[in-house]
């Protein structure tokens, strides 16, 4: 089942902020069993957001939209969602009162502009946000179930874990497993040459490469009949990949080259001095 990610914010399209949300969400959705096939970033322009929502509604089953739920004039995501659905905005007074109470906890008075964070497209499901002021919401457009969440990473991650994962769990197809291998001392093309033919001989295998100096990371992703089968096969293929590349493989996903070197130095009873 496919999933798409739509990030909204002019600060992203201008390069003023790095879109870490999309990377995190892509990895989480992949782990759940979704095929994440598209990341799109749109600036804070109403018609362009509406156009993106319409297209995603016809091409994916699950869509997560981040950003644009704040209280300022350039926060247009909720309005765009209502327009895309052809429904009106409705204010939830209990949500507004909850935001007002959060301000009181800090000894402040809620600016009236924050009241717009209590507006939702008619018929949308509200996703509560206990760690921030902007609630999210969920709604169906076309063939897709959309989840709208704040762009603040801490708030987005909380709503994803508490509200979105339980909602999409039944839609996922958990039949994949991915193994990460880190290499050192080979070029990206050299690693690819060493693994030539693996995808043709192993059904359901997709190899991915990521150059991150001084390492090349290889992702061994297998889709099979079950998670257990996918894990078994991906581990076996990863071992075959290790054999093909010999001592160029220095570790797995959480084993950076510096960590491997430090461990080898300690195991040998040696010390290492560096100067900059």
N, C-alpha and C positions, 0 to 999 in steps of 0.2 A: 504494500500500500504506500502511495506516495505522500510526502509531506513537503510543504513549502514554507519558507521564512520570508517575511516582509518586514523590513526595518524602515522606520519613518523618522526623518530628521534632517534638516538642512546642515546641521553640524556634522553629520556623517557624510553627506554627498560632497561637502566642501573639504573633507579631510581634516576637520578640526578635532574629531574624535575617532578613535579606532573602534570598529564594530565588534567588540568582544562578545556581545550577546549572541550574534549569529553563530559564531564558532562554538560557543558553549551549548546552545540549543541543538545545533546540528549533531554534535556528538551524543547528546542525551537521547535524541530521537532515534539516531542510528542504533544506539544500544537497546532501545525498546523494540526494535524490529522494523522501523519505517525506512523507506527509501527516500532520503532527503535529496531532492533533485534540483532544488532551486533556492538561491538566496537573492533577494532583490532589495535594493535601497532606493527610497523615493524621498524627495525633499518635502518640505512643509508647504505643499501647494495642493489645494483641495481637489481640483479636477484630476490631477495626476494620481493622487491617492485613490480616488474613486475608480479610475481606470484600472489601476493595479489590482484593486479588490475584485472587480468584475472578472479580470483575466484569471486570477488565482482561483476564483469560485468555480471555474469550469475546467481547471487542469489538475487540481489536487483534492485529496480527501480530508486532509488535516492541514490547517494553516495557522501559524502563530505570528501575530503582528506585534511588534514592539515599538514603543515610543508614541509621543503625541497625545498623552492623556493628562498632561499637566494643566495648570490654571491660566496660562498666558494665551495671548491672541494667536500665536503660531502653533498652538496645540489643537490640531484639526482632525485627529483620527476618529473621535466619536462622531462628529458631524459627518465625516466622510462615510463611515459605516452605515449610519442611518440613511444617507442619501443613496448609497449603493443598494440598500435593502428596500428602498422606497417606503420608509416608515418615518414617523415623527420621533423627536427626542422627548423623553419623559423624565422628569426629575424625581429622584427618590429622596424624600425628605429625611428618612432615617440615615441614609448615607451621609447627607450633608451635616446632619447633627453629629454623626460620628466623627467627621473631620473637624467640626467645631470643638468637640471634646478633646481631640488630640492636641489642638492648639492650646487649650486651657491647661493641659498637663505641663506645658512649657511656659505658662504664665503669659500667653499671648492671646490676642484677639484674632480670629480668623478673618483675613481679607475677604471681601465679598466675591472677589474673582475666583476663589477656591470653590464656590458653590457649583460652578460648571462641572466639577469632578463628580457631582451627583447626578449628572445627566447621562442617560443611556438610550440607545435605540429601543423603541417599543418592542417588547417581547424578548429582549436580551436577558441572559442569565448573568447576574452579578457575581463576580469573583472577588471576595473580600481580600483586603490587603492590610493585615494588622501591623505591618512593618513600615508603612508609608501612608500618604494621604490619598493616593490615586488608586481606586479599585480597578480591577480589570473587568472584562465581561466576555461572554461567549454567545455566539449566534450562528445560525446556518444561512449560508448564501450559496445558491446553486447546489452543487454536489458536495460542497466542503463545509466542514465544521471549523469555524474561525474562533480563535482565542486571542483577545486583545489584552496586552499586559503593559505595565509601565516600562520605560527604557532604563530606569535605574537598575543596575544588575542585581543588587541585593533584593529588591522588591520583585523583580521578574523571576528570579530563582525560587523565591518563596512561593509565589502563586503557581509556578510551574509544578513544584513538588506537591503542594497541598491540594490544588484544584484541577490542574490539567492532566497530570499523569493518571489519577484515578478515572478521569473522564475518557481518556483515549486508550487506556490499557486494553479494552476489549477489541479495539480497532486494529491494534498492532498485530504484526505477524512475526512473533519471536522465533525466527528460524535462521538467524545469522550469528556468526562469531567472528571477531577480528583479533589478530595477533600483530603486535608491533615489533619490528626488528630495527635496531640501530646499527649502522655500519660506519667504519672509519677507514680512510685511506683509499677510497675508490670514488670516482666521479659518478654522478647520477646516471649518465649513459652507460658507464661501465657496469654498474649494478644491474641495470636493465638488461644488458647483454648477457650477464651471468644467469639471469632468470628467464631468458628467452624460452618460450615454449611451454612454460608452466601452466598458463591459462588455457592453452589448447588441450592439455592432457588431464586437467582437473575440472570437471563440470562444476559450475556454480562459483568458481574462483574469480575474484577481481583483485588485481594488484594495484596498489597506489604508492606513489613515491613523493617524498617531500625533502627538498634540499634545505638544510638548516645548518650553516657552517658551524663546526667543521664536520658535521655528520650528514649522512643520507639515511632517512627513515623509510622503511618499507612497511606497508600495511597489507597484511594477508587477510582478505575479507572473503568469507565463504558463506553462501546461502545453501541450505540443505533442507531435508524434510523435518528436522527438529533442531532445537538449540544444541542438544547433546551431540547429534551427528555433526552439526556445523563446527562445534568446538573440537571434536575428535579429529575431523578432517583438516581444520585450519592449523592445529598443532602439528599434525603429521606433515603438512605442506611446509610449514615454517621450518621444521627440522630438515626437510629436503633443501630448502633455500639456504639454511645454514651450511649444509654440506657443500653446496655449489660455491659458496663464497668464502669458505674456510675461515681463517682468523680475522677476516674483515668485519665479521659480526661481533660487536662488542657488548651488546646487551639488548634488553627488551624495552618496553614503553617507558618505564620509570627508571631506567638505568642510563643516565647521561655519560658521555665519554669521560668527563672529569671524575665522576664517581667510580667508574671502572678502573681508571688509572690509580686513584687513591686507594682503592681496595687492594689492587695488585701490589702497590708499594708497601702497604701495611702487612700483607701476607708474606712478603719477602723479608720483612724486618728492616726495611730501608727507610730513609728519610728523604724528603724532597724539599728543596729550597727554590723559591722563585723570586725574581726581581723585575720590577717594572721601570 
